[in-house]
Amino acid sequence: MTGASPDIVIIGSGIGGATLAHGLVPSGADILLLERGQRLEPRPECRDPRAIFQRGFFRDAERWYDGDGRPFNPGNYYYVGGNSKFYGAVLIRLREADFSALEHAEGQAGALLLFPKGIDFDAIDGQPVHIVFGVVGPKRATGEHLRTLARISRLLRDESTRKQLANAESPKFAFDLIESHDQAAK
Ligand SMILES: Cc1cc2nc3c(=O)[nH]c(=O)nc-3n(C[C@H](O)[C@H](O)[C@H](O)COP(=O)(O)OP(=O)(O)OC[C@H]3O[C@@H](n4cnc5c(N)ncnc54)[C@H](O)[C@@H]3O)c2cc1C
């Protein structure tokens, strides 16, 4: 903020207020973000689901009243970053290393995603995509990789197989269908 008269005042630094502030930055407007809570100091309870959910370690003890005048504790957390800070604190996090390239030590692994209604997957022909195969393996096993791609290509050449696979009612059905084609091709 540059002056004493901001263009925009946002109350609360939770996910709502913070997202709004972030989105408004490019506008060049003077933004004042008001937050009643303190910064959350790093401490073991910040990553302890029992402390957060069961013991209400960070929960304010305030009492609100419902329409019938009955008191209740709303479970608000008044800290910079708002309630999501606590929601986020207890989630399992992926490490930076989990996003880096990974080479499979041995063997191949595959994944099959099926979309009976089709999704936009940037296909060359612009058509919706119903079946996605993923195959990963060691860098040096290029021959094995190509053989697997050829097997997938043979499997998907037949339109009725494609339809059955895209509409498979269970993972087992899809697995059995692929296996029966593999056996027949041998
Ligand atoms: C333990 C826990 C688990 C949750 N789990 C999930 C989940 O699994 N999935 C999900 O989608 N959501 C979950 N939520 C809910 C999610 O965190 C909230 O929906 C979200 O935080 C709401 O964002 P918000 O910005 O509207 O409000 P808040 O995050 O509540 O932010 C409001 C901010 O305003 C501040 N404030 C309040 N009054 C004033 C005032 N008078 N002046 C200045 N500042 C003020 C507060 O201190 C706070 O920082 C969870 C919440 C908690 C607490």
The ligand as an SDF file (V2000), in Angstrom:
LIG
                    3D

 53 58  0  0  0  0  0  0  0  0999 V2000
   -9.4680  -27.9810   10.7230 C   0  0  0  0  0  0  0  0  0  0  0  0
  -10.1010  -27.5720    9.4130 C   0  0  0  0  0  0  0  0  0  0  0  0
  -10.2000  -28.5100    8.3750 C   0  0  0  0  0  0  0  0  0  0  0  0
  -10.7790  -28.1470    7.1550 C   0  0  0  0  0  0  0  0  0  0  0  0
  -10.8420  -29.0600    6.1730 N   0  0  0  0  0  0  0  0  0  0  0  0
  -11.2970  -28.7070    4.9480 C   0  0  0  0  0  0  0  0  0  0  0  0
  -11.2900  -29.6480    3.8630 C   0  0  0  0  0  0  0  0  0  0  0  0
  -10.8820  -30.8100    4.0140 O   0  0  0  0  0  0  0  0  0  0  0  0
  -11.7360  -29.2360    2.6540 N   0  0  0  0  0  0  0  0  0  0  0  0
  -12.1870  -27.9520    2.4460 C   0  0  0  0  0  0  0  0  0  0  0  0
  -12.5610  -27.6130    1.3140 O   0  0  0  0  0  0  0  0  0  0  0  0
  -12.2100  -27.0620    3.4500 N   0  0  0  0  0  0  0  0  0  0  0  0
  -11.7960  -27.4040    4.6840 C   0  0  0  0  0  0  0  0  0  0  0  0
  -11.8180  -26.5020    5.6980 N   0  0  0  0  0  0  0  0  0  0  0  0
  -12.4990  -25.2160    5.4640 C   0  0  0  0  0  0  0  0  0  0  0  0
  -11.6460  -24.1920    4.7870 C   0  0  0  0  0  0  0  0  0  0  0  0
  -10.4570  -24.0420    5.5040 O   0  0  0  0  0  0  0  0  0  0  0  0
  -12.5140  -22.9100    4.7500 C   0  0  0  0  0  0  0  0  0  0  0  0
  -13.6360  -23.1440    3.9330 O   0  0  0  0  0  0  0  0  0  0  0  0
  -11.7600  -21.7260    4.2120 C   0  0  0  0  0  0  0  0  0  0  0  0
  -10.6590  -21.4880    5.0180 O   0  0  0  0  0  0  0  0  0  0  0  0
  -12.6540  -20.4950    4.1630 C   0  0  0  0  0  0  0  0  0  0  0  0
  -11.8860  -19.4140    3.6670 O   0  0  0  0  0  0  0  0  0  0  0  0
  -12.2700  -17.9240    3.9480 P   0  0  0  0  0  0  0  0  0  0  0  0
  -11.1970  -17.0620    3.3600 O   0  0  0  0  0  0  0  0  0  0  0  0
  -13.6590  -17.6610    3.5350 O   0  0  0  0  0  0  0  0  0  0  0  0
  -12.2980  -17.7550    5.5220 O   0  0  0  0  0  0  0  0  0  0  0  0
  -11.1550  -18.0330    6.6830 P   0  0  0  0  0  0  0  0  0  0  0  0
  -10.1620  -18.9920    6.1630 O   0  0  0  0  0  0  0  0  0  0  0  0
  -11.9660  -18.3400    7.8550 O   0  0  0  0  0  0  0  0  0  0  0  0
  -10.4590  -16.6480    6.7780 O   0  0  0  0  0  0  0  0  0  0  0  0
  -11.0440  -15.5560    7.4450 C   0  0  0  0  0  0  0  0  0  0  0  0
   -9.9200  -14.6860    7.9760 C   0  0  0  0  0  0  0  0  0  0  0  0
  -10.4920  -13.4780    8.4450 O   0  0  0  0  0  0  0  0  0  0  0  0
   -9.9230  -13.1200    9.7000 C   0  0  0  0  0  0  0  0  0  0  0  0
  -10.9090  -12.2890   10.3840 N   0  0  0  0  0  0  0  0  0  0  0  0
  -12.0880  -12.6610   10.9080 C   0  0  0  0  0  0  0  0  0  0  0  0
  -12.7330  -11.6110   11.4200 N   0  0  0  0  0  0  0  0  0  0  0  0
  -11.9390  -10.5310   11.1720 C   0  0  0  0  0  0  0  0  0  0  0  0
  -12.0630   -9.1420   11.4390 C   0  0  0  0  0  0  0  0  0  0  0  0
  -13.1310   -8.6630   12.0720 N   0  0  0  0  0  0  0  0  0  0  0  0
  -11.0670   -8.3220   11.0500 N   0  0  0  0  0  0  0  0  0  0  0  0
   -9.9740   -8.8080   10.4120 C   0  0  0  0  0  0  0  0  0  0  0  0
   -9.8040  -10.1140   10.1490 N   0  0  0  0  0  0  0  0  0  0  0  0
  -10.7850  -10.9520   10.5070 C   0  0  0  0  0  0  0  0  0  0  0  0
   -9.6570  -14.4470   10.3720 C   0  0  0  0  0  0  0  0  0  0  0  0
   -8.6700  -14.3670   11.3700 O   0  0  0  0  0  0  0  0  0  0  0  0
   -9.1890  -15.3020    9.1640 C   0  0  0  0  0  0  0  0  0  0  0  0
   -7.8130  -15.1910    8.9700 O   0  0  0  0  0  0  0  0  0  0  0  0
  -11.2710  -26.8230    6.9420 C   0  0  0  0  0  0  0  0  0  0  0  0
  -11.1610  -25.8900    7.9770 C   0  0  0  0  0  0  0  0  0  0  0  0
  -10.5930  -26.2400    9.2000 C   0  0  0  0  0  0  0  0  0  0  0  0
  -10.4920  -25.2160   10.2910 C   0  0  0  0  0  0  0  0  0  0  0  0
  1  2  1  0
  2  3  1  0
  2 52  2  0
  3  4  2  0
  4  5  1  0
  4 50  1  0
  5  6  2  0
  6  7  1  0
  6 13  1  0
  7  8  2  0
  7  9  1  0
  9 10  1  0
 10 11  2  0
 10 12  1  0
 12 13  2  0
 13 14  1  0
 14 15  1  0
 14 50  1  0
 15 16  1  0
 16 17  1  0
 16 18  1  0
 18 19  1  0
 18 20  1  0
 20 21  1  0
 20 22  1  0
 22 23  1  0
 23 24  1  0
 24 25  2  0
 24 26  1  0
 24 27  1  0
 27 28  1  0
 28 29  2  0
 28 30  1  0
 28 31  1  0
 31 32  1  0
 32 33  1  0
 33 34  1  0
 33 48  1  0
 34 35  1  0
 35 36  1  0
 35 46  1  0
 36 37  1  0
 36 45  1  0
 37 38  2  0
 38 39  1  0
 39 40  1  0
 39 45  2  0
 40 41  1  0
 40 42  2  0
 42 43  1  0
 43 44  2  0
 44 45  1  0
 46 47  1  0
 46 48  1  0
 48 49  1  0
 50 51  2  0
 51 52  1  0
 52 53  1  0
M  END
$$$$
